[in-house]
């Protein structure tokens, strides 16, 4: 486990060098939630963002790498009842996050840079009473219960409508034909990767 107070934050995964800027992390999440991109286009975008033209993993290994990059900073245990709703949108929430970092940390996110993990550590630990972003997160998380009065329920519902986010579609189960097409795509990408590596070693790339 990496300890930010003792260790340098990682810039590679299993030997693959990664772009670790918080701006890359934001773009990765925007790509993942982009409904106009298919899975192949998302994979290509993720590879371009995280690795530029460097060596990179493919297929399931790429997904493992992306998961590590996005969530490797988080060390608390997650229970079985973990809320699966989407709570943040970096387009919708941009000004709340930007203003909070300026006011709380004195960081200008339009100018300064930092590791994606450091950004998340600061973002999700902002003091609630001073953070407009964290107050909106609480509204999105809040559950309406039978113990609430009519006015409180109405207030919560209205606030949640104001700050509501589009939720990701439930991932469908692929047919055998679709799985075969995905495997074929992964095989082709592996061949292209191997060819580029061989050309580079021969000085042809």
ROVEX-813012 format. One record per residue (C-alpha): residue number from 1; residue in one letter; y, x, z. Coordinates in Angstrom, 3 decimals. Example, Ala and Ser with C-alpha at 12.3 -4.5 7.8 and 13.67 -1.06 7.14 Angstrom:
BEGIN
<atom><num>1</num><residuo>a</residuo><v>-4.500</v><u>12.300</u><w>7.800</w></atom>
<atom><num>2</num><residuo>s</residuo><v>-1.060</v><u>13.670</u><w>7.140</w></atom>
# end
This chain:
BEGIN
<atom><num>1</num><residuo>x</residuo><v>0.000</v><u>0.000</u><w>0.000</w></atom>
<atom><num>2</num><residuo>x</residuo><v>3.444</v><u>1.318</u><w>-0.978</w></atom>
<atom><num>3</num><residuo>x</residuo><v>5.949</v><u>1.431</u><w>1.894</w></atom>
<atom><num>4</num><residuo>x</residuo><v>9.523</v><u>1.375</u><w>0.565</w></atom>
<atom><num>5</num><residuo>x</residuo><v>10.734</v><u>3.207</u><w>3.689</w></atom>
<atom><num>6</num><residuo>x</residuo><v>8.282</v><u>6.072</u><w>3.161</w></atom>
<atom><num>7</num><residuo>x</residuo><v>7.228</v><u>6.196</u><w>-0.487</w></atom>
<atom><num>8</num><residuo>x</residuo><v>8.924</v><u>6.285</u><w>-3.884</w></atom>
<atom><num>9</num><residuo>x</residuo><v>8.441</v><u>3.021</u><w>-5.743</w></atom>
<atom><num>10</num><residuo>x</residuo><v>5.846</v><u>3.322</u><w>-8.544</w></atom>
<atom><num>11</num><residuo>x</residuo><v>6.776</v><u>3.682</u><w>-12.197</w></atom>
<atom><num>12</num><residuo>x</residuo><v>3.257</v><u>3.617</u><w>-13.635</w></atom>
<atom><num>13</num><residuo>x</residuo><v>0.052</v><u>1.567</u><w>-13.411</w></atom>
<atom><num>14</num><residuo>x</residuo><v>-3.352</v><u>3.230</u><w>-13.919</w></atom>
<atom><num>15</num><residuo>x</residuo><v>-1.638</v><u>6.049</u><w>-15.793</w></atom>
<atom><num>16</num><residuo>x</residuo><v>0.499</v><u>3.794</u><w>-18.010</w></atom>
<atom><num>17</num><residuo>x</residuo><v>4.233</v><u>4.443</u><w>-17.654</w></atom>
<atom><num>18</num><residuo>x</residuo><v>6.191</v><u>1.215</u><w>-17.108</w></atom>
<atom><num>19</num><residuo>x</residuo><v>9.838</v><u>0.167</u><w>-17.409</w></atom>
<atom><num>20</num><residuo>x</residuo><v>10.521</v><u>-0.869</u><w>-13.801</w></atom>
<atom><num>21</num><residuo>x</residuo><v>14.148</v><u>-2.047</u><w>-13.980</w></atom>
<atom><num>22</num><residuo>x</residuo><v>14.849</v><u>-5.408</u><w>-12.363</w></atom>
<atom><num>23</num><residuo>x</residuo><v>16.280</v><u>-6.508</u><w>-15.717</w></atom>
<atom><num>24</num><residuo>x</residuo><v>12.846</v><u>-5.982</u><w>-17.268</w></atom>
<atom><num>25</num><residuo>x</residuo><v>11.242</v><u>-8.092</u><w>-14.521</w></atom>
<atom><num>26</num><residuo>x</residuo><v>13.686</v><u>-10.912</u><w>-15.162</w></atom>
<atom><num>27</num><residuo>x</residuo><v>12.991</v><u>-10.807</u><w>-18.911</w></atom>
<atom><num>28</num><residuo>x</residuo><v>9.224</v><u>-10.732</u><w>-18.317</w></atom>
<atom><num>29</num><residuo>x</residuo><v>9.444</v><u>-13.956</u><w>-16.307</w></atom>
<atom><num>30</num><residuo>x</residuo><v>11.724</v><u>-15.592</u><w>-18.869</w></atom>
<atom><num>31</num><residuo>x</residuo><v>9.162</v><u>-14.734</u><w>-21.566</w></atom>
<atom><num>32</num><residuo>x</residuo><v>6.290</v><u>-16.151</u><w>-19.519</w></atom>
<atom><num>33</num><residuo>x</residuo><v>8.063</v><u>-19.500</u><w>-19.130</w></atom>
<atom><num>34</num><residuo>x</residuo><v>9.338</v><u>-19.672</u><w>-22.731</w></atom>
<atom><num>35</num><residuo>x</residuo><v>7.706</v><u>-22.764</u><w>-24.242</w></atom>
<atom><num>36</num><residuo>x</residuo><v>8.697</v><u>-21.730</u><w>-27.782</w></atom>
<atom><num>37</num><residuo>x</residuo><v>6.426</v><u>-18.661</u><w>-27.698</w></atom>
<atom><num>38</num><residuo>x</residuo><v>2.664</v><u>-18.775</u><w>-28.151</w></atom>
<atom><num>39</num><residuo>x</residuo><v>0.330</v><u>-16.534</u><w>-26.142</w></atom>
<atom><num>40</num><residuo>x</residuo><v>0.189</v><u>-13.831</u><w>-28.817</w></atom>
<atom><num>41</num><residuo>x</residuo><v>3.986</v><u>-13.678</u><w>-29.080</w></atom>
<atom><num>42</num><residuo>x</residuo><v>4.279</v><u>-13.517</u><w>-25.296</w></atom>
<atom><num>43</num><residuo>x</residuo><v>1.806</v><u>-10.612</u><w>-25.144</w></atom>
<atom><num>44</num><residuo>x</residuo><v>3.741</v><u>-8.709</u><w>-27.816</w></atom>
<atom><num>45</num><residuo>x</residuo><v>7.028</v><u>-9.342</u><w>-25.996</w></atom>
<atom><num>46</num><residuo>x</residuo><v>5.568</v><u>-8.188</u><w>-22.663</w></atom>
<atom><num>47</num><residuo>x</residuo><v>4.236</v><u>-4.987</u><w>-24.253</w></atom>
<atom><num>48</num><residuo>x</residuo><v>7.616</v><u>-4.262</u><w>-25.859</w></atom>
<atom><num>49</num><residuo>x</residuo><v>9.507</v><u>-4.908</u><w>-22.617</w></atom>
<atom><num>50</num><residuo>x</residuo><v>7.238</v><u>-3.006</u><w>-20.241</w></atom>
<atom><num>51</num><residuo>x</residuo><v>6.090</v><u>-0.099</u><w>-22.404</w></atom>
<atom><num>52</num><residuo>x</residuo><v>8.437</v><u>0.339</u><w>-25.392</w></atom>
<atom><num>53</num><residuo>x</residuo><v>6.363</v><u>2.384</u><w>-27.868</w></atom>
<atom><num>54</num><residuo>x</residuo><v>4.288</v><u>4.091</u><w>-25.187</w></atom>
<atom><num>55</num><residuo>x</residuo><v>0.561</v><u>3.717</u><w>-24.536</w></atom>
<atom><num>56</num><residuo>x</residuo><v>-0.236</v><u>0.363</u><w>-22.965</w></atom>
<atom><num>57</num><residuo>x</residuo><v>-3.171</v><u>-1.758</u><w>-21.742</w></atom>
<atom><num>58</num><residuo>x</residuo><v>-4.422</v><u>-4.761</u><w>-23.732</w></atom>
<atom><num>59</num><residuo>x</residuo><v>-6.127</v><u>-8.089</u><w>-23.067</w></atom>
<atom><num>60</num><residuo>x</residuo><v>-7.136</v><u>-8.791</u><w>-19.487</w></atom>
<atom><num>61</num><residuo>x</residuo><v>-6.017</v><u>-5.327</u><w>-18.421</w></atom>
<atom><num>62</num><residuo>x</residuo><v>-2.498</v><u>-6.131</u><w>-19.657</w></atom>
<atom><num>63</num><residuo>x</residuo><v>-2.464</v><u>-9.341</u><w>-17.607</w></atom>
<atom><num>64</num><residuo>x</residuo><v>-3.582</v><u>-7.407</u><w>-14.520</w></atom>
<atom><num>65</num><residuo>x</residuo><v>-0.781</v><u>-4.924</u><w>-15.090</w></atom>
<atom><num>66</num><residuo>x</residuo><v>1.843</v><u>-7.669</u><w>-15.487</w></atom>
<atom><num>67</num><residuo>x</residuo><v>0.611</v><u>-9.399</u><w>-12.321</w></atom>
<atom><num>68</num><residuo>x</residuo><v>0.836</v><u>-6.123</u><w>-10.407</w></atom>
<atom><num>69</num><residuo>x</residuo><v>4.307</v><u>-5.386</u><w>-11.754</w></atom>
<atom><num>70</num><residuo>x</residuo><v>5.639</v><u>-8.830</u><w>-10.901</w></atom>
<atom><num>71</num><residuo>x</residuo><v>4.034</v><u>-9.307</u><w>-7.487</w></atom>
<atom><num>72</num><residuo>x</residuo><v>2.954</v><u>-5.898</u><w>-6.188</w></atom>
<atom><num>73</num><residuo>x</residuo><v>5.986</v><u>-5.746</u><w>-3.896</w></atom>
<atom><num>74</num><residuo>x</residuo><v>4.802</v><u>-8.787</u><w>-1.891</w></atom>
<atom><num>75</num><residuo>x</residuo><v>2.599</v><u>-7.926</u><w>1.100</w></atom>
<atom><num>76</num><residuo>x</residuo><v>2.389</v><u>-11.149</u><w>3.136</w></atom>
<atom><num>77</num><residuo>x</residuo><v>-0.870</v><u>-13.085</u><w>3.045</w></atom>
<atom><num>78</num><residuo>x</residuo><v>-0.929</v><u>-16.192</u><w>0.873</w></atom>
<atom><num>79</num><residuo>x</residuo><v>-2.740</v><u>-19.237</u><w>2.253</w></atom>
<atom><num>80</num><residuo>x</residuo><v>-4.822</v><u>-21.705</u><w>0.240</w></atom>
<atom><num>81</num><residuo>x</residuo><v>-1.980</v><u>-24.227</u><w>0.475</w></atom>
<atom><num>82</num><residuo>x</residuo><v>0.489</v><u>-21.899</u><w>-1.206</w></atom>
<atom><num>83</num><residuo>x</residuo><v>3.130</v><u>-23.845</u><w>-3.120</w></atom>
<atom><num>84</num><residuo>x</residuo><v>2.483</v><u>-23.415</u><w>-6.838</w></atom>
<atom><num>85</num><residuo>x</residuo><v>5.729</v><u>-24.993</u><w>-7.998</w></atom>
<atom><num>86</num><residuo>x</residuo><v>8.221</v><u>-22.914</u><w>-9.940</w></atom>
<atom><num>87</num><residuo>x</residuo><v>11.095</v><u>-22.261</u><w>-7.545</w></atom>
<atom><num>88</num><residuo>x</residuo><v>13.359</v><u>-19.918</u><w>-9.508</w></atom>
<atom><num>89</num><residuo>x</residuo><v>14.802</v><u>-19.745</u><w>-12.999</w></atom>
<atom><num>90</num><residuo>x</residuo><v>16.817</v><u>-16.617</u><w>-13.730</w></atom>
<atom><num>91</num><residuo>x</residuo><v>18.968</v><u>-18.456</u><w>-16.274</w></atom>
<atom><num>92</num><residuo>x</residuo><v>19.660</v><u>-21.512</u><w>-14.114</w></atom>
<atom><num>93</num><residuo>x</residuo><v>20.098</v><u>-19.508</u><w>-10.886</w></atom>
<atom><num>94</num><residuo>x</residuo><v>21.924</v><u>-16.515</u><w>-12.329</w></atom>
<atom><num>95</num><residuo>x</residuo><v>25.329</v><u>-17.106</u><w>-10.731</w></atom>
<atom><num>96</num><residuo>x</residuo><v>23.909</v><u>-17.942</u><w>-7.312</w></atom>
<atom><num>97</num><residuo>x</residuo><v>21.893</v><u>-14.714</u><w>-7.326</w></atom>
<atom><num>98</num><residuo>x</residuo><v>24.746</v><u>-12.628</u><w>-8.734</w></atom>
<atom><num>99</num><residuo>x</residuo><v>27.271</v><u>-13.952</u><w>-6.199</w></atom>
<atom><num>100</num><residuo>x</residuo><v>24.862</v><u>-13.498</u><w>-3.279</w></atom>
<atom><num>101</num><residuo>x</residuo><v>24.191</v><u>-9.858</u><w>-4.164</w></atom>
<atom><num>102</num><residuo>x</residuo><v>27.927</v><u>-9.187</u><w>-4.461</w></atom>
<atom><num>103</num><residuo>x</residuo><v>28.770</v><u>-10.873</u><w>-1.153</w></atom>
<atom><num>104</num><residuo>x</residuo><v>25.761</v><u>-9.868</u><w>0.952</w></atom>
<atom><num>105</num><residuo>x</residuo><v>24.861</v><u>-6.405</u><w>-0.363</w></atom>
<atom><num>106</num><residuo>x</residuo><v>27.944</v><u>-5.340</u><w>-2.288</w></atom>
<atom><num>107</num><residuo>x</residuo><v>25.753</v><u>-4.894</u><w>-5.391</w></atom>
<atom><num>108</num><residuo>x</residuo><v>27.067</v><u>-5.823</u><w>-8.837</w></atom>
<atom><num>109</num><residuo>x</residuo><v>23.965</v><u>-6.877</u><w>-10.772</w></atom>
<atom><num>110</num><residuo>x</residuo><v>25.859</v><u>-6.676</u><w>-14.061</w></atom>
<atom><num>111</num><residuo>x</residuo><v>26.447</v><u>-2.937</u><w>-13.525</w></atom>
<atom><num>112</num><residuo>x</residuo><v>23.982</v><u>-1.555</u><w>-10.978</w></atom>
<atom><num>113</num><residuo>x</residuo><v>20.286</v><u>-0.971</u><w>-11.593</w></atom>
<atom><num>114</num><residuo>x</residuo><v>17.270</v><u>-0.895</u><w>-9.302</w></atom>
<atom><num>115</num><residuo>x</residuo><v>13.488</v><u>-1.102</u><w>-9.286</w></atom>
<atom><num>116</num><residuo>x</residuo><v>12.112</v><u>-4.620</u><w>-9.788</w></atom>
<atom><num>117</num><residuo>x</residuo><v>10.306</v><u>-4.447</u><w>-6.434</w></atom>
<atom><num>118</num><residuo>x</residuo><v>13.489</v><u>-3.438</u><w>-4.607</w></atom>
<atom><num>119</num><residuo>x</residuo><v>15.352</v><u>-6.301</u><w>-6.270</w></atom>
<atom><num>120</num><residuo>x</residuo><v>12.727</v><u>-8.786</u><w>-5.062</w></atom>
<atom><num>121</num><residuo>x</residuo><v>12.694</v><u>-7.348</u><w>-1.554</w></atom>
<atom><num>122</num><residuo>x</residuo><v>16.451</v><u>-7.899</u><w>-1.332</w></atom>
<atom><num>123</num><residuo>x</residuo><v>16.446</v><u>-11.252</u><w>-3.136</w></atom>
<atom><num>124</num><residuo>x</residuo><v>13.830</v><u>-12.993</u><w>-1.007</w></atom>
<atom><num>125</num><residuo>x</residuo><v>15.102</v><u>-11.628</u><w>2.285</w></atom>
<atom><num>126</num><residuo>x</residuo><v>18.717</v><u>-12.713</u><w>2.008</w></atom>
<atom><num>127</num><residuo>x</residuo><v>20.022</v><u>-14.458</u><w>5.153</w></atom>
<atom><num>128</num><residuo>x</residuo><v>19.733</v><u>-18.194</u><w>4.580</w></atom>
<atom><num>129</num><residuo>x</residuo><v>23.078</v><u>-19.076</u><w>6.136</w></atom>
<atom><num>130</num><residuo>x</residuo><v>24.929</v><u>-16.748</u><w>3.746</w></atom>
<atom><num>131</num><residuo>x</residuo><v>22.875</v><u>-17.231</u><w>0.591</w></atom>
<atom><num>132</num><residuo>x</residuo><v>23.586</v><u>-20.064</u><w>-1.833</w></atom>
<atom><num>133</num><residuo>x</residuo><v>20.391</v><u>-19.145</u><w>-3.683</w></atom>
<atom><num>134</num><residuo>x</residuo><v>18.149</v><u>-19.387</u><w>-0.604</w></atom>
<atom><num>135</num><residuo>x</residuo><v>19.677</v><u>-22.760</u><w>0.302</w></atom>
<atom><num>136</num><residuo>x</residuo><v>18.774</v><u>-24.070</u><w>-3.161</w></atom>
<atom><num>137</num><residuo>x</residuo><v>15.236</v><u>-22.680</u><w>-2.762</w></atom>
<atom><num>138</num><residuo>x</residuo><v>14.911</v><u>-24.617</u><w>0.494</w></atom>
<atom><num>139</num><residuo>x</residuo><v>15.969</v><u>-27.812</u><w>-1.289</w></atom>
<atom><num>140</num><residuo>x</residuo><v>13.387</v><u>-27.255</u><w>-4.041</w></atom>
<atom><num>141</num><residuo>x</residuo><v>10.661</v><u>-26.578</u><w>-1.465</w></atom>
<atom><num>142</num><residuo>x</residuo><v>11.505</v><u>-29.467</u><w>0.848</w></atom>
<atom><num>143</num><residuo>x</residuo><v>8.876</v><u>-32.175</u><w>1.079</w></atom>
<atom><num>144</num><residuo>x</residuo><v>9.788</v><u>-35.804</u><w>1.596</w></atom>
<atom><num>145</num><residuo>x</residuo><v>7.849</v><u>-37.238</u><w>4.545</w></atom>
<atom><num>146</num><residuo>x</residuo><v>7.392</v><u>-40.634</u><w>6.130</w></atom>
<atom><num>147</num><residuo>x</residuo><v>9.315</v><u>-39.417</u><w>9.180</w></atom>
<atom><num>148</num><residuo>x</residuo><v>12.546</v><u>-39.185</u><w>7.192</w></atom>
<atom><num>149</num><residuo>x</residuo><v>15.029</v><u>-42.024</u><w>7.278</w></atom>
<atom><num>150</num><residuo>x</residuo><v>16.067</v><u>-43.810</u><w>4.109</w></atom>
<atom><num>151</num><residuo>x</residuo><v>19.387</v><u>-41.958</u><w>3.816</w></atom>
<atom><num>152</num><residuo>x</residuo><v>17.779</v><u>-38.547</u><w>4.376</w></atom>
<atom><num>153</num><residuo>x</residuo><v>15.114</v><u>-39.256</u><w>1.745</w></atom>
<atom><num>154</num><residuo>x</residuo><v>17.789</v><u>-40.348</u><w>-0.716</w></atom>
<atom><num>155</num><residuo>x</residuo><v>19.882</v><u>-37.235</u><w>-0.029</w></atom>
<atom><num>156</num><residuo>x</residuo><v>16.895</v><u>-34.920</u><w>-0.499</w></atom>
<atom><num>157</num><residuo>x</residuo><v>15.816</v><u>-36.678</u><w>-3.710</w></atom>
<atom><num>158</num><residuo>x</residuo><v>19.308</v><u>-36.475</u><w>-5.181</w></atom>
<atom><num>159</num><residuo>x</residuo><v>19.631</v><u>-32.790</u><w>-4.280</w></atom>
<atom><num>160</num><residuo>x</residuo><v>16.208</v><u>-32.014</u><w>-5.785</w></atom>
<atom><num>161</num><residuo>x</residuo><v>17.182</v><u>-33.778</u><w>-9.000</w></atom>
<atom><num>162</num><residuo>x</residuo><v>20.301</v><u>-31.608</u><w>-9.236</w></atom>
<atom><num>163</num><residuo>x</residuo><v>18.372</v><u>-28.359</u><w>-8.738</w></atom>
<atom><num>164</num><residuo>x</residuo><v>15.105</v><u>-29.364</u><w>-10.431</w></atom>
<atom><num>165</num><residuo>x</residuo><v>13.382</v><u>-26.848</u><w>-12.740</w></atom>
<atom><num>166</num><residuo>x</residuo><v>10.994</v><u>-27.367</u><w>-15.627</w></atom>
<atom><num>167</num><residuo>x</residuo><v>7.495</v><u>-26.698</u><w>-14.350</w></atom>
<atom><num>168</num><residuo>x</residuo><v>4.913</v><u>-24.689</u><w>-16.300</w></atom>
<atom><num>169</num><residuo>x</residuo><v>2.176</v><u>-26.604</u><w>-18.032</w></atom>
<atom><num>170</num><residuo>x</residuo><v>-1.282</v><u>-26.420</u><w>-16.491</w></atom>
<atom><num>171</num><residuo>x</residuo><v>-3.205</v><u>-23.727</u><w>-18.306</w></atom>
<atom><num>172</num><residuo>x</residuo><v>-5.795</v><u>-25.377</u><w>-20.520</w></atom>
<atom><num>173</num><residuo>x</residuo><v>-9.414</v><u>-24.358</u><w>-20.883</w></atom>
<atom><num>174</num><residuo>x</residuo><v>-10.037</v><u>-22.669</u><w>-24.233</w></atom>
<atom><num>175</num><residuo>x</residuo><v>-12.785</v><u>-23.814</u><w>-26.568</w></atom>
<atom><num>176</num><residuo>x</residuo><v>-15.430</v><u>-21.314</u><w>-27.670</w></atom>
<atom><num>177</num><residuo>x</residuo><v>-13.681</v><u>-21.007</u><w>-31.063</w></atom>
<atom><num>178</num><residuo>x</residuo><v>-10.350</v><u>-20.299</u><w>-29.355</w></atom>
<atom><num>179</num><residuo>x</residuo><v>-11.972</v><u>-17.745</u><w>-27.060</w></atom>
<atom><num>180</num><residuo>x</residuo><v>-13.509</v><u>-16.105</u><w>-30.107</w></atom>
<atom><num>181</num><residuo>x</residuo><v>-10.106</v><u>-15.926</u><w>-31.811</w></atom>
<atom><num>182</num><residuo>x</residuo><v>-8.549</v><u>-14.383</u><w>-28.710</w></atom>
<atom><num>183</num><residuo>x</residuo><v>-11.361</v><u>-11.822</u><w>-28.461</w></atom>
<atom><num>184</num><residuo>x</residuo><v>-10.906</v><u>-10.978</u><w>-32.144</w></atom>
<atom><num>185</num><residuo>x</residuo><v>-7.169</v><u>-10.507</u><w>-31.596</w></atom>
<atom><num>186</num><residuo>x</residuo><v>-7.845</v><u>-8.203</u><w>-28.626</w></atom>
<atom><num>187</num><residuo>x</residuo><v>-10.365</v><u>-6.241</u><w>-30.734</w></atom>
<atom><num>188</num><residuo>x</residuo><v>-7.827</v><u>-5.806</u><w>-33.552</w></atom>
<atom><num>189</num><residuo>x</residuo><v>-5.150</v><u>-4.663</u><w>-31.111</w></atom>
<atom><num>190</num><residuo>x</residuo><v>-7.583</v><u>-2.150</u><w>-29.589</w></atom>
<atom><num>191</num><residuo>x</residuo><v>-8.356</v><u>-0.768</u><w>-33.074</w></atom>
<atom><num>192</num><residuo>x</residuo><v>-4.650</v><u>-0.464</u><w>-33.900</w></atom>
<atom><num>193</num><residuo>x</residuo><v>-4.049</v><u>1.274</u><w>-30.585</w></atom>
<atom><num>194</num><residuo>x</residuo><v>-6.920</v><u>3.709</u><w>-31.213</w></atom>
<atom><num>195</num><residuo>x</residuo><v>-5.659</v><u>4.431</u><w>-34.744</w></atom>
<atom><num>196</num><residuo>x</residuo><v>-2.125</v><u>5.156</u><w>-33.496</w></atom>
<atom><num>197</num><residuo>x</residuo><v>-3.509</v><u>7.446</u><w>-30.805</w></atom>
<atom><num>198</num><residuo>x</residuo><v>-5.624</v><u>9.350</u><w>-33.346</w></atom>
<atom><num>199</num><residuo>x</residuo><v>-2.664</v><u>9.717</u><w>-35.739</w></atom>
<atom><num>200</num><residuo>x</residuo><v>-0.496</v><u>10.974</u><w>-32.900</w></atom>
<atom><num>201</num><residuo>x</residuo><v>-3.090</v><u>13.574</u><w>-31.913</w></atom>
<atom><num>202</num><residuo>x</residuo><v>-3.306</v><u>14.741</u><w>-35.561</w></atom>
<atom><num>203</num><residuo>x</residuo><v>0.486</v><u>14.899</u><w>-35.825</w></atom>
<atom><num>204</num><residuo>x</residuo><v>0.624</v><u>12.086</u><w>-38.386</w></atom>
<atom><num>205</num><residuo>x</residuo><v>2.419</v><u>9.513</u><w>-36.179</w></atom>
# end
